[in-house]
Amino acid sequence: MTDPAPEPLLRTEKLSRHFKIGSTMSRRTLHAVDDATLAIRPREIVALAGESGSGKSTMARLLAKIYKPTSGEIYFGERPLSSIRSRKDLLRYRGEVPMVFQDPFASINPVYHASHGILRALTLHRPELSRAERYEEALRALTAVGLSATDIMQRYPHELSGGQRQRIGFAQALSLRPKLILADEPVSMLDVSIRIGLLNLMAQLRDEQGVSILYITHDIASARYVADRLIVMYAGHIVETGPVEDVLTSPRHPYTQLLISAVPDPRAELNISAETDKGEPPRVIDPQPGCRFRWRCPLAIDECAQVTPELRQLLPGHQAACHVAVASEPIRAFG
C-alpha cells in the first residue's frame, strides 16, 4: 500500500489577477491569470512553464503577495493569505516563502558588499537574532549554496559572476529558513555553461534542506531535468499538470506538445519543428469564453469556441484542460 500524498504546503483555488488598461473612456481588462488552481507539496520542485505572456511571473507575484488577487484564494497550510493583515504576519509569510528574481545583476545593490542583502533580510525577517547570529546565519546560507562564504561576504557585486550573484539570491532566501522558494526564471540570464550548476543547486536544496521550490521557466528541457511535477500555462490558464515525465512524454494538451517541439530535448519522444504552429496569438484582453489556444490548434472543434475547458483527470495525477484530450493516447496535434 502506497503512502498517501502529503498535504499541500501551498495551494490556490480559482486564483485570478486582472489589470485595467487603456484610458478612462476606453477601459479594458487584461486577464493575466484566470481561475488557476495548483498545489505545491513539501520537499517538491514544481516547474511552471509557458511562453512569455502566459501568466507565469504574475502567478509568482501573487504567491509572493506582491499582487493582490482579483478573485480566488491562496492557502499556506490551512491559512488563507487574505487573512493576513499585519505587517508582522506579512513579513513572517515572506520569510517562509521568499522569491529569487530573474536578473542576478539587478537584484543585488551594487553599492554594498554582497553580504548586505542577506544581513538586511535577516534583520527584517528574523529580528530575534543577534548581530553575531545574523552573521553566522549568512555564512551558513552562503556555504549551503556552494560559495566560499568568508571571501564572498566582503566582495562587491561587480566582482562576482552572474552565477555567483544568483547563488547569493538563493542564499538570501535560504537564510530565512524558508519552506518554499519562488524562483522566477532564475537561470534564463546566465550562460548555458553555468545553468546546470544552479539547477543542481535547486535539487540540492530540496534534498538536503527540505525546501520546496516553484521553478518558473520557459525552458522545458531544464524543467525535465530538475522538477518533480510540471504545470503548463497558456494565456493565463493552467492547461496541463502532472508528473514531469508523464506530461513531457505523453502530453494531453496541444500547447504542451507545441512547447516540447519548440524546445527540443534529446531524450524526448517528440522532435517536431515549431514551424508547424499556425494561427493568432492568445487573446487575453477582454477574452470571450472558449479555449484560448483554439486559434492555433489544428484539433479545435465547435465546443472549443464556446466553452472554456476545465482541468480534468485523464491519468493518475495528470490533468489537462482540453475538450478533445482522452486518457488512452497522447495528443498528436502537430506533425
GIURBEL-V341096 format. One record per residue. N is the residue number from 0. RES is the residue in three letters. SS is DSSP state (H for helix, E for strand, - for the rest). OMEGA is omega in whole degrees, 0 to 359 (none if undefined). NEAR is the number of other C-alpha atoms within 12 Angstrom. Layout:
BEGIN
n=N res=RES ss=SS omega=OMEGA near=NEAR
n=N res=RES ss=SS omega=OMEGA near=NEAR
END
This chain:
BEGIN
n=0 res=MET ss=- omega=182 near=3
n=1 res=THR ss=- omega=178 near=5
n=2 res=ASP ss=- omega=177 near=6
n=3 res=PRO ss=- omega=179 near=7
n=4 res=ALA ss=- omega=179 near=14
n=5 res=PRO ss=- omega=177 near=15
n=6 res=GLU ss=- omega=181 near=18
n=7 res=PRO ss=E omega=172 near=24
n=8 res=LEU ss=E omega=178 near=32
n=9 res=LEU ss=E omega=178 near=37
n=10 res=ARG ss=E omega=176 near=30
n=11 res=THR ss=E omega=176 near=34
n=12 res=GLU ss=E omega=176 near=22
n=13 res=LYS ss=E omega=185 near=26
n=14 res=LEU ss=E omega=180 near=36
n=15 res=SER ss=E omega=173 near=32
n=16 res=ARG ss=E omega=180 near=35
n=17 res=HIS ss=E omega=179 near=29
n=18 res=PHE ss=E omega=175 near=23
n=19 res=LYS ss=E omega=180 near=18
n=20 res=ILE ss=E omega=179 near=17
n=21 res=GLY ss=- omega=181 near=13
n=22 res=SER ss=- omega=180 near=9
n=23 res=THR ss=- omega=183 near=9
n=24 res=MET ss=- omega=181 near=7
n=25 res=SER ss=- omega=183 near=9
n=26 res=ARG ss=- omega=179 near=13
n=27 res=ARG ss=E omega=185 near=17
n=28 res=THR ss=E omega=176 near=22
n=29 res=LEU ss=E omega=181 near=28
n=30 res=HIS ss=E omega=182 near=35
n=31 res=ALA ss=E omega=176 near=40
n=32 res=VAL ss=E omega=181 near=41
n=33 res=ASP ss=E omega=170 near=40
n=34 res=ASP ss=E omega=183 near=33
n=35 res=ALA ss=E omega=176 near=43
n=36 res=THR ss=- omega=180 near=34
n=37 res=LEU ss=- omega=178 near=37
n=38 res=ALA ss=E omega=175 near=37
n=39 res=ILE ss=E omega=185 near=41
n=40 res=ARG ss=E omega=178 near=27
n=41 res=PRO ss=- omega=178 near=29
n=42 res=ARG ss=- omega=183 near=32
n=43 res=GLU ss=- omega=171 near=38
n=44 res=ILE ss=E omega=178 near=43
n=45 res=VAL ss=E omega=177 near=43
n=46 res=ALA ss=E omega=175 near=48
n=47 res=LEU ss=E omega=190 near=50
n=48 res=ALA ss=E omega=177 near=48
n=49 res=GLY ss=- omega=181 near=39
n=50 res=GLU ss=- omega=178 near=29
n=51 res=SER ss=- omega=181 near=22
n=52 res=GLY ss=- omega=182 near=26
n=53 res=SER ss=- omega=179 near=35
n=54 res=GLY ss=- omega=184 near=41
n=55 res=LYS ss=H omega=183 near=38
n=56 res=SER ss=H omega=175 near=37
n=57 res=THR ss=H omega=177 near=37
n=58 res=MET ss=H omega=180 near=46
n=59 res=ALA ss=H omega=181 near=41
n=60 res=ARG ss=H omega=172 near=30
n=61 res=LEU ss=H omega=181 near=35
n=62 res=LEU ss=H omega=179 near=44
n=63 res=ALA ss=- omega=183 near=35
n=64 res=LYS ss=- omega=169 near=32
n=65 res=ILE ss=- omega=173 near=20
n=66 res=TYR ss=- omega=171 near=24
n=67 res=LYS ss=- omega=178 near=25
n=68 res=PRO ss=- omega=170 near=32
n=69 res=THR ss=- omega=176 near=25
n=70 res=SER ss=E omega=182 near=22
n=71 res=GLY ss=E omega=185 near=26
n=72 res=GLU ss=E omega=173 near=30
n=73 res=ILE ss=E omega=178 near=39
n=74 res=TYR ss=E omega=173 near=30
n=75 res=PHE ss=E omega=195 near=32
n=76 res=GLY ss=- omega=177 near=23
n=77 res=GLU ss=- omega=185 near=16
n=78 res=ARG ss=E omega=173 near=18
n=79 res=PRO ss=E omega=182 near=20
n=80 res=LEU ss=H omega=177 near=33
n=81 res=SER ss=H omega=179 near=26
n=82 res=SER ss=H omega=179 near=15
n=83 res=ILE ss=- omega=182 near=20
n=84 res=ARG ss=- omega=187 near=14
n=85 res=SER ss=- omega=177 near=12
n=86 res=ARG ss=H omega=179 near=12
n=87 res=LYS ss=H omega=180 near=15
n=88 res=ASP ss=H omega=179 near=18
n=89 res=LEU ss=H omega=178 near=22
n=90 res=LEU ss=H omega=178 near=24
n=91 res=ARG ss=H omega=179 near=28
n=92 res=TYR ss=H omega=181 near=36
n=93 res=ARG ss=H omega=172 near=36
n=94 res=GLY ss=H omega=179 near=32
n=95 res=GLU ss=H omega=179 near=32
n=96 res=VAL ss=- omega=180 near=40
n=97 res=PRO ss=- omega=182 near=40
n=98 res=MET ss=E omega=172 near=40
n=99 res=VAL ss=E omega=189 near=39
n=100 res=PHE ss=- omega=187 near=34
n=101 res=GLN ss=- omega=190 near=30
n=102 res=ASP ss=- omega=180 near=23
n=103 res=PRO ss=- omega=181 near=32
n=104 res=PHE ss=- omega=181 near=27
n=105 res=ALA ss=- omega=186 near=18
n=106 res=SER ss=- omega=178 near=25
n=107 res=ILE ss=- omega=180 near=33
n=108 res=ASN ss=- omega=185 near=21
n=109 res=PRO ss=- omega=184 near=20
n=110 res=VAL ss=- omega=187 near=15
n=111 res=TYR ss=- omega=172 near=19
n=112 res=HIS ss=E omega=182 near=25
n=113 res=ALA ss=- omega=182 near=40
n=114 res=SER ss=H omega=188 near=40
n=115 res=HIS ss=H omega=183 near=29
n=116 res=GLY ss=H omega=180 near=33
n=117 res=ILE ss=H omega=182 near=41
n=118 res=LEU ss=H omega=179 near=36
n=119 res=ARG ss=H omega=178 near=27
n=120 res=ALA ss=H omega=178 near=31
n=121 res=LEU ss=H omega=178 near=37
n=122 res=THR ss=H omega=184 near=26
n=123 res=LEU ss=H omega=189 near=23
n=124 res=HIS ss=H omega=179 near=32
n=125 res=ARG ss=- omega=186 near=27
n=126 res=PRO ss=- omega=180 near=19
n=127 res=GLU ss=- omega=181 near=13
n=128 res=LEU ss=- omega=173 near=21
n=129 res=SER ss=- omega=179 near=14
n=130 res=ARG ss=H omega=179 near=16
n=131 res=ALA ss=H omega=180 near=14
n=132 res=GLU ss=H omega=176 near=18
n=133 res=ARG ss=H omega=179 near=29
n=134 res=TYR ss=H omega=179 near=26
n=135 res=GLU ss=H omega=179 near=22
n=136 res=GLU ss=H omega=177 near=31
n=137 res=ALA ss=H omega=177 near=41
n=138 res=LEU ss=H omega=180 near=31
n=139 res=ARG ss=H omega=183 near=28
n=140 res=ALA ss=H omega=179 near=36
n=141 res=LEU ss=H omega=177 near=35
n=142 res=THR ss=H omega=182 near=27
n=143 res=ALA ss=H omega=180 near=28
n=144 res=VAL ss=- omega=171 near=37
n=145 res=GLY ss=- omega=179 near=26
n=146 res=LEU ss=- omega=174 near=30
n=147 res=SER ss=- omega=196 near=22
n=148 res=ALA ss=H omega=185 near=27
n=149 res=THR ss=H omega=178 near=19
n=150 res=ASP ss=H omega=183 near=18
n=151 res=ILE ss=H omega=184 near=31
n=152 res=MET ss=H omega=186 near=33
n=153 res=GLN ss=- omega=180 near=18
n=154 res=ARG ss=- omega=172 near=24
n=155 res=TYR ss=E omega=183 near=24
n=156 res=PRO ss=H omega=182 near=31
n=157 res=HIS ss=H omega=179 near=21
n=158 res=GLU ss=H omega=184 near=20
n=159 res=LEU ss=- omega=175 near=25
n=160 res=SER ss=- omega=177 near=22
n=161 res=GLY ss=H omega=179 near=31
n=162 res=GLY ss=H omega=178 near=34
n=163 res=GLN ss=H omega=179 near=38
n=164 res=ARG ss=H omega=180 near=45
n=165 res=GLN ss=H omega=175 near=45
n=166 res=ARG ss=H omega=176 near=49
n=167 res=ILE ss=H omega=175 near=50
n=168 res=GLY ss=H omega=177 near=46
n=169 res=PHE ss=H omega=179 near=48
n=170 res=ALA ss=H omega=179 near=45
n=171 res=GLN ss=H omega=177 near=46
n=172 res=ALA ss=H omega=184 near=43
n=173 res=LEU ss=H omega=181 near=46
n=174 res=SER ss=H omega=181 near=44
n=175 res=LEU ss=- omega=183 near=40
n=176 res=ARG ss=- omega=186 near=32
n=177 res=PRO ss=- omega=171 near=35
n=178 res=LYS ss=- omega=182 near=36
n=179 res=LEU ss=E omega=176 near=45
n=180 res=ILE ss=E omega=175 near=48
n=181 res=LEU ss=E omega=184 near=45
n=182 res=ALA ss=E omega=185 near=41
n=183 res=ASP ss=E omega=180 near=37
n=184 res=GLU ss=- omega=189 near=36
n=185 res=PRO ss=- omega=182 near=44
n=186 res=VAL ss=- omega=188 near=39
n=187 res=SER ss=- omega=182 near=28
n=188 res=MET ss=- omega=181 near=24
n=189 res=LEU ss=- omega=176 near=25
n=190 res=ASP ss=- omega=180 near=17
n=191 res=VAL ss=H omega=185 near=16
n=192 res=SER ss=H omega=182 near=14
n=193 res=ILE ss=H omega=178 near=22
n=194 res=ARG ss=H omega=184 near=27
n=195 res=ILE ss=H omega=179 near=22
n=196 res=GLY ss=H omega=178 near=27
n=197 res=LEU ss=H omega=177 near=37
n=198 res=LEU ss=H omega=177 near=38
n=199 res=ASN ss=H omega=178 near=24
n=200 res=LEU ss=H omega=179 near=36
n=201 res=MET ss=H omega=177 near=47
n=202 res=ALA ss=H omega=179 near=30
n=203 res=GLN ss=H omega=178 near=25
n=204 res=LEU ss=H omega=176 near=35
n=205 res=ARG ss=H omega=187 near=32
n=206 res=ASP ss=H omega=187 near=19
n=207 res=GLU ss=H omega=182 near=17
n=208 res=GLN ss=H omega=180 near=26
n=209 res=GLY ss=- omega=183 near=22
n=210 res=VAL ss=- omega=171 near=35
n=211 res=SER ss=E omega=182 near=40
n=212 res=ILE ss=E omega=166 near=50
n=213 res=LEU ss=E omega=184 near=50
n=214 res=TYR ss=E omega=182 near=49
n=215 res=ILE ss=E omega=187 near=44
n=216 res=THR ss=E omega=168 near=42
n=217 res=HIS ss=- omega=186 near=35
n=218 res=ASP ss=- omega=182 near=34
n=219 res=ILE ss=H omega=182 near=40
n=220 res=ALA ss=H omega=180 near=29
n=221 res=SER ss=H omega=176 near=38
n=222 res=ALA ss=H omega=179 near=41
n=223 res=ARG ss=H omega=183 near=36
n=224 res=TYR ss=H omega=193 near=30
n=225 res=VAL ss=H omega=192 near=37
n=226 res=ALA ss=- omega=172 near=39
n=227 res=ASP ss=- omega=179 near=35
n=228 res=ARG ss=E omega=182 near=38
n=229 res=LEU ss=E omega=172 near=48
n=230 res=ILE ss=E omega=181 near=52
n=231 res=VAL ss=E omega=178 near=51
n=232 res=MET ss=E omega=174 near=44
n=233 res=TYR ss=E omega=175 near=42
n=234 res=ALA ss=- omega=176 near=35
n=235 res=GLY ss=- omega=180 near=40
n=236 res=HIS ss=E omega=167 near=47
n=237 res=ILE ss=E omega=186 near=45
n=238 res=VAL ss=E omega=178 near=47
n=239 res=GLU ss=E omega=178 near=47
n=240 res=THR ss=E omega=179 near=46
n=241 res=GLY ss=E omega=175 near=39
n=242 res=PRO ss=E omega=191 near=29
n=243 res=VAL ss=H omega=181 near=35
n=244 res=GLU ss=H omega=180 near=27
n=245 res=ASP ss=H omega=183 near=31
n=246 res=VAL ss=H omega=186 near=44
n=247 res=LEU ss=H omega=177 near=45
n=248 res=THR ss=H omega=180 near=29
n=249 res=SER ss=- omega=183 near=33
n=250 res=PRO ss=- omega=179 near=45
n=251 res=ARG ss=- omega=178 near=38
n=252 res=HIS ss=- omega=181 near=50
n=253 res=PRO ss=H omega=180 near=42
n=254 res=TYR ss=H omega=177 near=48
n=255 res=THR ss=H omega=178 near=48
n=256 res=GLN ss=H omega=178 near=38
n=257 res=LEU ss=H omega=177 near=37
n=258 res=LEU ss=H omega=180 near=40
n=259 res=ILE ss=H omega=180 near=40
n=260 res=SER ss=H omega=182 near=32
n=261 res=ALA ss=H omega=179 near=26
n=262 res=VAL ss=- omega=187 near=30
n=263 res=PRO ss=- omega=174 near=23
n=264 res=ASP ss=- omega=183 near=22
n=265 res=PRO ss=- omega=181 near=16
n=266 res=ARG ss=- omega=185 near=16
n=267 res=ALA ss=- omega=177 near=26
n=268 res=GLU ss=- omega=182 near=20
n=269 res=LEU ss=- omega=178 near=29
n=270 res=ASN ss=- omega=190 near=23
n=271 res=ILE ss=- omega=180 near=23
n=272 res=SER ss=- omega=178 near=18
n=273 res=ALA ss=H omega=179 near=22
n=274 res=GLU ss=H omega=177 near=16
n=275 res=THR ss=H omega=180 near=20
n=276 res=ASP ss=- omega=179 near=26
n=277 res=LYS ss=- omega=173 near=19
n=278 res=GLY ss=- omega=187 near=16
n=279 res=GLU ss=- omega=173 near=13
n=280 res=PRO ss=- omega=182 near=20
n=281 res=PRO ss=- omega=179 near=32
n=282 res=ARG ss=- omega=182 near=27
n=283 res=VAL ss=- omega=175 near=32
n=284 res=ILE ss=E omega=185 near=24
n=285 res=ASP ss=- omega=184 near=21
n=286 res=PRO ss=- omega=176 near=25
n=287 res=GLN ss=- omega=177 near=19
n=288 res=PRO ss=- omega=180 near=19
n=289 res=GLY ss=- omega=178 near=26
n=290 res=CYS ss=- omega=182 near=39
n=291 res=ARG ss=- omega=178 near=40
n=292 res=PHE ss=- omega=192 near=42
n=293 res=ARG ss=H omega=181 near=37
n=294 res=TRP ss=H omega=180 near=23
n=295 res=ARG ss=H omega=189 near=26
n=296 res=CYS ss=- omega=178 near=32
n=297 res=PRO ss=- omega=181 near=23
n=298 res=LEU ss=- omega=185 near=24
n=299 res=ALA ss=- omega=177 near=27
n=300 res=ILE ss=- omega=183 near=20
n=301 res=ASP ss=H omega=182 near=15
n=302 res=GLU ss=H omega=181 near=17
n=303 res=CYS ss=H omega=181 near=27
n=304 res=ALA ss=H omega=187 near=22
n=305 res=GLN ss=- omega=187 near=17
n=306 res=VAL ss=- omega=176 near=19
n=307 res=THR ss=- omega=182 near=25
n=308 res=PRO ss=- omega=176 near=30
n=309 res=GLU ss=- omega=177 near=30
n=310 res=LEU ss=- omega=175 near=32
n=311 res=ARG ss=E omega=184 near=26
n=312 res=GLN ss=E omega=177 near=20
n=313 res=LEU ss=E omega=176 near=30
n=314 res=LEU ss=E omega=179 near=24
n=315 res=PRO ss=- omega=179 near=14
n=316 res=GLY ss=- omega=186 near=24
n=317 res=HIS ss=E omega=182 near=32
n=318 res=GLN ss=E omega=176 near=36
n=319 res=ALA ss=E omega=178 near=40
n=320 res=ALA ss=- omega=183 near=39
n=321 res=CYS ss=- omega=182 near=41
n=322 res=HIS ss=- omega=185 near=32
n=323 res=VAL ss=- omega=181 near=30
n=324 res=ALA ss=- omega=177 near=35
n=325 res=VAL ss=- omega=182 near=23
n=326 res=ALA ss=- omega=191 near=23
n=327 res=SER ss=- omega=182 near=12
n=328 res=GLU ss=- omega=178 near=17
n=329 res=PRO ss=- omega=175 near=28
n=330 res=ILE ss=- omega=173 near=32
n=331 res=ARG ss=- omega=184 near=27
n=332 res=ALA ss=- omega=186 near=30
n=333 res=PHE ss=- omega=178 near=29
n=334 res=GLY ss=- omega=none near=17
END
